[in-house]
Amino acid sequence: MSRAARLIAIGRLKGGPEAALFEQHNARLRPPFAVTELPEARGSPAEIRRREGAALLATLPEAALVVALDLGGEAPTSEALAALAARWEGTGKPLCFLIGGAEGLDPAVLSRADHRLSLGPLTWPHFLVRGLLAEQWYRVQAIRSGHPYHRPWRP
């Protein structure tokens, strides 16, 4: 994993436990996520999703491989995510993870996504998802490099 994956998210992560969790794991990544934060939109839930979705899509680099963090997506094991990461890296495309705001992702974003990734069936606050993703991406790197951080015999 030589090129930094981009994390494009709605909302500015302020100081606090969510930011500390993300910073702790992002600092371990080699290379760390390149982070782009976009402002939260206002309006009805549908209008918020539409506006935030348009902002997310406008921020994507050309030919990006897009992974949308979505409750309805695939929830792979850490080992399966490591295999997906190898496949994604093999495309040579810039890898971008998209995290929506409190109203979720617009259907246009989900349509554009090459992959929909879920962190499980529970609903997580969008600011907490950043830290969970950074930890799993560090775990992916550990699995792929044979580092003992990941212990496959533990649940």
C-alpha positions in Angstrom: 0.0 0.0 0.0 2.2 2.8 -1.2 -0.3 5.5 -2.2 -2.3 7.2 0.5 -6.0 6.4 0.5 -8.3 9.4 0.7 -10.9 9.8 3.4 -13.6 12.3 2.2 -16.1 13.0 5.0 -19.0 15.3 5.8 -18.4 17.4 8.9 -15.4 18.8 10.7 -14.1 16.5 13.4 -13.4 18.7 16.4 -11.3 17.7 19.4 -12.7 15.0 21.6 -12.7 11.2 21.9 -13.8 10.7 18.3 -10.9 12.8 17.0 -8.4 11.2 19.4 -9.5 7.7 18.2 -9.1 8.7 14.5 -5.7 10.4 15.1 -4.4 7.5 17.1 -5.0 5.0 14.3 -4.4 7.4 11.3 -0.9 8.1 12.8 -0.1 4.3 12.6 -1.1 4.1 8.9 1.7 4.0 6.3 0.9 6.3 4.6 -1.9 7.9 6.7 -5.3 8.8 5.2 -5.3 12.1 3.3 -8.4 13.6 4.8 -10.9 16.0 3.2 -13.7 17.4 5.3 -16.7 18.9 3.7 -19.3 21.1 5.5 -22.6 19.7 6.7 -25.5 20.9 4.6 -28.8 22.4 5.9 -32.4 21.7 4.9 -34.7 18.8 4.9 -33.1 15.3 5.2 -33.5 14.7 1.5 -32.0 18.1 0.6 -29.1 17.6 3.1 -28.3 14.2 1.5 -28.5 15.7 -2.0 -26.3 18.7 -1.2 -23.7 16.6 0.8 -23.8 14.0 -2.0 -23.0 16.5 -4.6 -20.1 17.9 -2.5 -18.7 14.4 -2.0 -18.9 13.6 -5.7 -17.4 16.9 -6.7 -14.4 16.2 -4.5 -13.5 12.9 -6.0 -10.4 12.7 -8.2 -10.9 11.5 -11.8 -11.1 7.7 -12.1 -11.1 7.2 -8.4 -12.0 3.8 -6.9 -14.8 4.8 -4.5 -15.7 2.9 -1.3 -18.9 4.3 0.3 -19.3 3.6 4.0 -22.9 2.5 4.2 -25.0 0.4 6.6 -26.4 -1.5 3.6 -23.0 -2.4 2.3 -20.9 -5.6 2.6 -19.5 -6.3 6.1 -16.4 -8.4 5.4 -14.1 -9.9 8.0 -10.8 -8.1 8.5 -9.1 -10.8 6.4 -11.6 -10.3 3.6 -11.1 -6.6 3.8 -7.4 -7.1 3.4 -8.0 -9.1 0.3 -10.3 -6.4 -1.1 -7.6 -3.8 -0.3 -5.1 -5.8 -2.4 -7.6 -6.0 -5.2 -8.3 -2.2 -5.0 -4.6 -1.4 -4.9 -4.1 -3.5 -8.0 -6.4 -1.3 -10.0 -3.9 1.6 -9.8 -6.8 4.0 -9.2 -6.8 6.5 -6.3 -8.7 4.9 -3.5 -11.3 7.2 -1.8 -13.5 6.3 1.2 -16.7 8.3 1.5 -18.4 9.0 4.8 -21.7 10.8 4.8 -23.2 13.0 7.4 -25.9 12.3 9.9 -28.5 11.9 7.2 -26.4 9.2 5.4 -25.4 9.1 1.7 -27.4 10.3 -1.2 -28.4 7.6 -3.8 -26.2 9.3 -6.4 -23.2 8.6 -4.2 -24.2 5.0 -3.7 -24.6 4.6 -7.4 -21.1 6.1 -8.1 -19.5 3.8 -5.5 -17.4 0.9 -6.7 -17.9 -0.8 -3.4 -20.2 -0.3 -0.4 -18.6 -1.2 2.9 -20.4 -1.6 6.2 -18.8 -1.7 9.6 -21.5 -4.1 10.7 -25.2 -4.1 11.3 -25.1 -1.5 14.1 -25.6 2.2 13.2 -22.5 4.2 14.1 -22.3 8.0 14.5 -20.6 9.4 11.4 -17.8 11.0 13.4 -17.0 7.7 15.1 -16.9 5.8 11.7 -13.7 7.7 10.9 -11.8 6.1 13.9 -13.3 2.7 13.2 -12.3 2.8 9.6 -8.8 4.0 10.4 -8.4 1.1 12.9 -9.6 -1.4 10.4 -7.3 0.0 7.7 -4.4 -0.3 10.1 -5.5 -3.9 10.7 -5.6 -4.4 6.9 -2.0 -3.2 6.7 -0.9 -5.4 9.6 -2.6 -8.5 8.0 -1.0 -7.8 4.6 2.5 -7.3 6.1 2.3 -10.2 8.6 2.5 -7.8 11.6 1.2 -9.5 14.8 -1.3 -6.7 15.6 -4.1 -8.8 14.0 -4.8 -12.0 15.9 -7.1 -14.1 13.7 -7.8 -16.6 16.5 -9.5 -14.0 18.6 -13.1 -12.8 17.9 
